[in-house]
């Protein structure tokens, strides 16, 4: 802030300094004719770009910080995979062709907002075999293209986690990494069809299914979420969700109908599209 000199102080200056406008005062006069943002930005020695980056950095550190130190309690009708019952279901499952590859490449999401990225990384690494591993930090590379990255940043900044990631974007990211990925909206797929598709996928080596669902429909903390499916138990009609938010919930066995209903929730109020799932297979890596 510039201070104005009083008449007394001004009279004590030499005549040449009283009559001559200082460079600072000239610049101040010029800035009065400029818009407010352009007037004060030079004063603090910053640019709009630097200030925007700083604001984004502060926002990211607050929005993307994982604050959970202990897992949240599970609803009574969900079965933790590491419980005696959960382990028995896994041992009895005839639909767990890719469980070992998924669990061997599993990693928890690095930020509360990155469940989609973490799920893609787990599945792609399970498909890549001996190829160099992807990480959540290296997922957005030249392979995905600058346009993909810009779209991702826009979604991250405006929509991150609160309404959930669009299925079409999730499938596009997987295809950008060489996988064959097809998105299905739960509103377009009946419960019986979803069950049949899940059983087919979970019994086929090298084929995976990512589910996008609303946690609140499962009795968990209200939030849209994405994770891979790892197994199906026909006797109890339950699917094993390999939850990538490992710091919050363990992998759980969920009744098939409840998961379908959790997917059949509106993700985009503008278009009315629901959540759903993505089938992933046959990645091509050269």
C-alpha positions as CSV (number, residue, x, y, z in Angstrom):
1,X,0.0,0.0,0.0
2,X,1.3,3.5,-0.9
3,X,1.3,6.2,1.7
4,X,0.3,9.7,0.8
5,X,2.6,12.5,2.1
6,X,1.0,15.3,4.1
7,X,1.5,18.9,3.1
8,X,4.0,19.4,6.0
9,X,6.2,16.6,4.9
10,X,6.0,17.7,1.3
11,X,7.1,21.2,2.2
12,X,10.3,19.9,3.8
13,X,11.5,18.4,0.5
14,X,13.8,20.3,-1.9
15,X,11.8,22.2,-4.5
16,X,13.1,19.9,-7.3
17,X,11.7,16.8,-5.5
18,X,8.4,18.5,-4.8
19,X,7.7,19.5,-8.4
20,X,9.1,16.3,-9.9
21,X,7.0,13.2,-10.0
22,X,8.9,10.1,-8.9
23,X,9.0,7.0,-11.1
24,X,7.0,5.2,-8.4
25,X,4.3,7.8,-8.4
26,X,4.1,7.7,-12.2
27,X,3.7,4.0,-12.2
28,X,1.1,4.3,-9.5
29,X,-0.9,6.8,-11.6
30,X,-0.6,4.6,-14.6
31,X,-1.9,1.6,-12.6
32,X,-5.0,3.5,-11.6
33,X,-6.2,3.3,-15.2
34,X,-5.7,-0.5,-15.3
35,X,-8.1,-3.2,-14.2
36,X,-7.8,-4.1,-10.5
37,X,-6.1,-7.5,-11.1
38,X,-3.4,-5.9,-13.3
39,X,-3.0,-3.1,-10.8
40,X,-2.1,-5.2,-7.8
41,X,-0.4,-8.2,-9.4
42,X,2.8,-6.2,-10.3
43,X,2.8,-4.8,-6.8
44,X,3.1,-8.3,-5.2
45,X,5.6,-9.4,-7.9
46,X,3.4,-12.2,-9.2
47,X,1.7,-13.2,-12.4
48,X,-1.8,-14.7,-12.9
49,X,-0.2,-18.0,-13.9
50,X,1.9,-18.2,-10.8
51,X,-1.0,-17.3,-8.6
52,X,-3.2,-19.8,-10.3
53,X,-0.6,-22.5,-9.8
54,X,-0.2,-21.6,-6.2
55,X,-4.0,-21.7,-5.6
56,X,-4.2,-25.1,-7.3
57,X,-1.3,-26.4,-5.2
58,X,-3.0,-25.3,-2.0
59,X,-6.3,-26.8,-3.2
60,X,-4.7,-30.1,-4.2
61,X,-2.8,-30.5,-0.9
62,X,-6.1,-30.0,1.0
63,X,-8.5,-31.9,-1.3
64,X,-6.2,-34.8,-2.1
65,X,-4.8,-35.5,1.4
66,X,-5.8,-38.9,2.8
67,X,-7.0,-38.2,6.3
68,X,-8.1,-41.7,7.3
69,X,-5.7,-43.4,9.7
70,X,-8.0,-46.4,10.6
71,X,-10.4,-48.4,8.4
72,X,-14.1,-47.5,8.7
73,X,-16.5,-50.1,10.1
74,X,-18.2,-52.4,7.6
75,X,-22.0,-52.8,7.4
76,X,-23.2,-56.1,8.8
77,X,-24.2,-57.5,5.5
78,X,-20.8,-57.0,3.8
79,X,-18.2,-59.7,4.4
80,X,-14.5,-58.7,4.6
81,X,-12.4,-60.9,2.4
82,X,-9.8,-61.4,5.1
83,X,-12.4,-62.7,7.6
84,X,-12.8,-66.4,8.1
85,X,-16.0,-66.4,6.1
86,X,-14.5,-64.2,3.4
87,X,-11.5,-66.5,3.0
88,X,-13.8,-69.5,2.8
89,X,-15.8,-67.9,0.1
90,X,-12.7,-67.2,-1.9
91,X,-11.4,-70.7,-1.5
92,X,-14.8,-72.0,-2.8
93,X,-15.2,-69.6,-5.7
94,X,-15.1,-71.1,-9.2
95,X,-15.0,-67.6,-10.7
96,X,-11.7,-66.1,-9.6
97,X,-9.5,-66.7,-12.7
98,X,-7.7,-63.3,-12.3
99,X,-7.6,-63.0,-8.5
100,X,-3.9,-63.8,-8.2
101,X,-2.9,-61.3,-10.9
102,X,-5.1,-58.6,-9.4
103,X,-3.9,-59.1,-5.9
104,X,-0.3,-59.4,-7.0
105,X,-0.6,-56.0,-8.8
106,X,-2.8,-54.3,-6.2
107,X,-2.1,-50.9,-4.9
108,X,-4.2,-48.6,-2.9
109,X,-5.2,-45.2,-4.3
110,X,-2.7,-42.5,-3.5
111,X,-5.3,-39.7,-3.2
112,X,-9.0,-39.7,-2.1
113,X,-9.8,-38.6,-5.7
114,X,-7.8,-41.2,-7.6
115,X,-9.9,-44.4,-7.3
116,X,-10.3,-44.5,-11.1
117,X,-6.6,-44.1,-11.8
118,X,-5.7,-46.7,-9.2
119,X,-8.2,-49.2,-10.6
120,X,-6.9,-48.7,-14.1
121,X,-3.3,-49.1,-12.9
122,X,-4.1,-52.4,-11.1
123,X,-5.9,-53.9,-14.1
124,X,-3.3,-52.7,-16.7
125,X,-0.4,-54.0,-14.7
126,X,-2.2,-57.4,-14.4
127,X,-2.5,-57.4,-18.2
128,X,1.0,-56.1,-18.9
129,X,2.8,-59.0,-17.4
130,X,6.5,-58.5,-17.8
131,X,6.2,-55.0,-19.4
132,X,7.3,-52.0,-17.3
133,X,4.9,-51.3,-14.5
134,X,2.6,-48.4,-14.5
135,X,2.1,-46.3,-11.4
136,X,-0.5,-43.7,-10.5
137,X,2.2,-41.1,-11.0
138,X,3.2,-42.3,-14.5
139,X,-0.3,-43.2,-15.7
140,X,-0.7,-39.9,-17.6
141,X,2.1,-40.1,-20.1
142,X,2.6,-39.4,-23.8
143,X,0.6,-42.6,-24.4
144,X,-2.6,-40.9,-23.3
145,X,-1.9,-37.7,-25.2
146,X,-2.1,-34.1,-24.1
147,X,-5.8,-33.9,-24.9
148,X,-6.4,-36.7,-22.5
149,X,-4.4,-35.1,-19.8
150,X,-6.1,-31.7,-20.2
151,X,-9.5,-33.5,-20.0
152,X,-8.3,-35.3,-16.9
153,X,-7.2,-32.1,-15.2
154,X,-10.5,-30.4,-16.0
155,X,-12.4,-33.3,-14.5
156,X,-10.1,-33.5,-11.5
157,X,-10.5,-29.8,-10.7
158,X,-14.2,-29.4,-11.3
159,X,-15.8,-32.8,-10.5
160,X,-13.2,-34.8,-8.6
161,X,-14.8,-37.7,-6.7
162,X,-18.0,-35.8,-5.7
163,X,-20.2,-36.9,-8.6
164,X,-17.7,-39.6,-9.7
165,X,-15.7,-40.2,-12.8
166,X,-17.6,-40.6,-16.1
167,X,-17.6,-44.2,-17.4
168,X,-16.7,-43.1,-20.9
169,X,-13.6,-41.3,-19.6
170,X,-12.6,-44.3,-17.7
171,X,-12.8,-46.6,-20.7
172,X,-11.0,-44.0,-22.9
173,X,-8.0,-43.9,-20.5
174,X,-7.8,-47.7,-20.6
175,X,-7.9,-47.7,-24.4
176,X,-5.2,-45.1,-24.5
177,X,-3.0,-47.6,-22.8
178,X,-3.7,-50.3,-25.4
179,X,-6.5,-52.2,-23.7
180,X,-9.9,-53.1,-25.1
181,X,-12.4,-51.4,-22.8
182,X,-16.2,-51.1,-23.1
183,X,-18.4,-49.1,-20.8
184,X,-21.9,-50.3,-19.8
185,X,-24.4,-48.2,-17.9
186,X,-26.3,-50.1,-15.2
187,X,-29.6,-48.6,-16.4
188,X,-29.1,-50.4,-19.7
189,X,-28.2,-53.8,-18.2
190,X,-30.6,-55.9,-16.1
191,X,-29.5,-57.6,-12.9
192,X,-29.4,-61.0,-14.5
193,X,-27.4,-59.8,-17.5
194,X,-24.9,-58.1,-15.1
195,X,-24.5,-61.3,-13.1
196,X,-23.9,-63.3,-16.3
197,X,-21.4,-60.8,-17.6
198,X,-19.6,-60.8,-14.3
199,X,-19.4,-64.6,-14.1
200,X,-18.1,-64.7,-17.7
201,X,-15.4,-62.1,-17.0
202,X,-14.3,-63.5,-13.7
203,X,-13.9,-67.0,-15.1
204,X,-11.9,-65.8,-18.1
205,X,-8.2,-65.3,-17.7
206,X,-7.0,-61.9,-18.9
207,X,-10.5,-60.3,-18.7
208,X,-11.4,-57.8,-16.0
209,X,-14.3,-55.7,-14.8
210,X,-14.2,-52.3,-13.1
211,X,-17.3,-51.2,-11.3
212,X,-18.4,-47.7,-10.6
213,X,-20.9,-47.4,-7.7
214,X,-22.3,-45.3,-5.0
215,X,-21.0,-46.4,-1.6
216,X,-24.0,-45.2,0.3
217,X,-26.1,-47.9,-1.5
218,X,-23.9,-50.5,0.2
219,X,-24.2,-48.8,3.6
220,X,-20.7,-47.4,3.4
221,X,-19.7,-43.7,3.6
222,X,-21.5,-41.8,0.9
223,X,-19.2,-41.3,-2.1
224,X,-18.9,-42.5,-5.6
225,X,-16.2,-45.1,-6.1
226,X,-14.5,-47.3,-8.6
227,X,-12.7,-50.6,-8.0
228,X,-12.0,-53.9,-9.8
229,X,-14.1,-57.1,-9.2
230,X,-11.9,-60.1,-8.2
231,X,-14.3,-63.1,-7.7
232,X,-17.8,-64.4,-7.6
233,X,-19.4,-66.9,-5.2
234,X,-22.3,-68.7,-6.9
235,X,-23.7,-70.3,-3.7
236,X,-24.1,-66.9,-1.9
237,X,-24.5,-64.8,-5.0
238,X,-21.8,-62.4,-3.9
239,X,-19.1,-60.5,-5.8
240,X,-15.7,-59.7,-4.3
241,X,-14.9,-55.9,-4.7
242,X,-11.2,-55.3,-4.5
243,X,-11.6,-51.9,-2.9
244,X,-8.6,-49.7,-3.9
245,X,-9.3,-47.4,-0.9
246,X,-7.5,-49.9,1.3
247,X,-7.0,-47.3,4.0
248,X,-10.8,-46.9,4.4
249,X,-12.3,-50.4,3.6
250,X,-10.9,-53.9,3.0
251,X,-11.9,-56.0,-0.1
252,X,-15.5,-57.1,0.6
253,X,-18.0,-59.7,-0.6
254,X,-21.1,-57.8,-1.7
255,X,-24.5,-59.3,-2.7
256,X,-24.8,-59.1,-6.4
257,X,-28.2,-57.3,-6.4
258,X,-26.9,-54.6,-4.0
259,X,-23.9,-53.9,-6.1
260,X,-26.1,-53.6,-9.2
261,X,-28.4,-51.2,-7.4
262,X,-25.3,-49.2,-6.2
263,X,-24.2,-48.9,-9.9
264,X,-27.7,-48.1,-11.0
265,X,-27.6,-44.6,-9.4
266,X,-27.4,-41.3,-11.3
267,X,-23.9,-40.1,-11.9
268,X,-24.6,-37.1,-14.1
269,X,-27.7,-35.1,-13.2
270,X,-27.5,-33.2,-16.5
271,X,-27.6,-36.3,-18.8
272,X,-29.3,-38.6,-16.4
273,X,-26.7,-41.3,-17.0
274,X,-26.1,-43.8,-14.3
275,X,-22.9,-45.4,-13.0
276,X,-22.0,-48.9,-14.3
277,X,-19.0,-51.0,-15.2
278,X,-16.2,-51.3,-17.7
279,X,-15.1,-54.6,-19.3
280,X,-11.4,-54.7,-20.0
281,X,-9.5,-57.3,-22.0
282,X,-6.7,-58.0,-24.5
283,X,-4.3,-55.2,-23.9
284,X,-1.9,-54.6,-26.8
285,X,1.6,-53.5,-25.7
286,X,4.3,-53.1,-28.3
